[in-house]
Amino acid sequence: MSIHASPNVAVPAGSRPPAAPPPVIVPMRRKHLREIRRIDKLVYPRPWSMALYLDELQRAGERVYRVACTPGPDGRPTGVIGYGGFMIVAGEGHITSVAVHPHCQGQRVGARLMLELHREARRIDGLEALTLEVRSSNTAAQRLYRWFGYAPVGSRKNYYRGGPGGKREDALVMWCHDIDCRSHGERLDAIATALGIAEGASDTAMGVQ
């Protein structure tokens, strides 16, 4: 199924210009994990364990993780304010998590992370689609994912814990197909422009370990 839409779409409400300088996006490293887990505990009812993160980082050929950091005075990354990543299975990418510190939500951090993940996915030979699950009540995240070309294809009943009133909540399953096509690259270029990122540029801090 092809889900190509015009890349000339409006910026979602949650993607307005931030008051703070834009984050620096870097590959996830072990040194980031303590701050990442602090964010997890603020935004997820059941955060991942340190052991699980360490296992993920060892799967370099099968996982892609990026971290959003506040820029220091010299422009180099400092504190972690968000992260995201995906696993690669049978020619498809499954986005496992995109999380932003509550104090930094609404500052386009999630959009910048998604942009970097999609750009990385397009660099992987044979990777043609990305998928993810999102809470059925999280309409803000769903708008962001639609901006990147995702469309809902189904749901998973009672997938999430910690829903309204302590009940389990359904997950909406969304797919973004044909990410290797030129039209998806054009979509990403349009999103980058809307986010104030110069054409051909990346938020990733090159050479930073």
HELIX and SHEET records of a PDB file:
HELIX    1   1 ALA A   13  SER A   15  5                                   3    
HELIX    2   2 ARG A   30  HIS A   32  5                                   3    
HELIX    3   3 LEU A   33  VAL A   43  1                                  11    
HELIX    4   4 MET A   50  LEU A   57  1                                   8    
HELIX    5   5 PRO A  102  CYS A  104  5                                   3    
HELIX    6   6 VAL A  109  ARG A  122  1                                  14    
HELIX    7   7 THR A  139  TRP A  147  1                                   9    
HELIX    8   8 PRO A  164  GLY A  166  5                                   3    
HELIX    9   9 ARG A  182  ALA A  194  1                                  13    
SHEET    1   A 7 VAL A  24  PRO A  27  0                                        
SHEET    2   A 7 ARG A  63  PRO A  71 -1                                        
SHEET    3   A 7 PRO A  77  VAL A  89 -1                                        
SHEET    4   A 7 GLU A  92  VAL A 100 -1                                        
SHEET    5   A 7 ALA A 129  ARG A 135  1                                        
SHEET    6   A 7 GLU A 169  HIS A 177 -1                                        
SHEET    7   A 7 ALA A 151  TYR A 160 -1                                        
END                                                                             
